[in-house]
Amino acid sequence: MQRPNSDSAYYSEFIELQVNLCKKIVDLRKSRKLVQEDMADYELSVRQYQRMEQDPTAIVSLWQVFKIAKAHNLDLKQLFDL
């Protein structure tokens, strides 16, 4: 999996996207009164999900983001509406 390169002209914008997405997935989970362990029901390992909440740069896969959207009954457009 390719990680963002800090030399990229898009790096800071991508990091900002990851930070905002991280905040949103935490807010979504908490608003539904779910714990991190509940995310395992959506094909996300507990450890993987914990990393995504603790470190926004751990959100690197569209597949991860797709599963998070499905867990909250959202489509990707709704999830990315930051």
N, C-alpha and C positions, 0 to 999 in steps of 0.2 A: 504494500500500500504506500503510495507516494505521500509524503508529508510536505507541507508548504516550505518553500525555500525562503529564508529571510532576505535573500538578495532580490527576490521578485518584486516588481513594481506593485503587485497586488497584495503583498504579504500583510500589511497593516489592516487593509480592508477585510481580508479573509479572517484575520484574528478577531477583528471586531464582530464579524458575522458569527464566529464560533462562540464568543462570549455572550452575545445576545441570544443565540440559540440555547446555550447552556442555561441561562436565566429562565428562558421560557419553558424548557422541559422540567426544571425544578418546580416552577410555579404551577405548571399543569399537573404534575404528580401530586403536589401538596393540596391543590384545590380539589382533587378527587379523593383526598385522604388516603392515598396509597403510600406504602413504604417502598424503599428501593427494592426489597425482595419481591414485591408484587410484579416488578417488571420482568422477572424470569418467565412469567406466564406468556410473554410476548416475544419469546426467543432471544432475549437479551440476558446474558449471564449477569448475576448480581455484581460480580467484580467489574465486569465491563461497564455496566451501567453506573456503578459508583465512580469509576474513573471519569466517565463523561460528565457527571455532575461536579466532580472536584476539580477537574482540569479540562477546560473548554477545548484545549488542543487535542484531546483524546477523541473528539468528534471528527472523524476523518472519512467515514464511509457513508455513501448514499444509502446503502443497505441498512445501516444502523438508524439513520434518520427516518427511513421509510417505516421501519418497525416501530419506532417511537410514535410516529404519526398514527399508525394503525392502533397502537395501544390506547390512544386517546380519541379514537374514532374521528380522526382528521385526515384530510388529504394533505399532500406535501405543500400545496399552495397555502393552506390555512396555517400549517406549522411554520412556514417561512414568513408569514405575515408578522413581522417583528415590529 
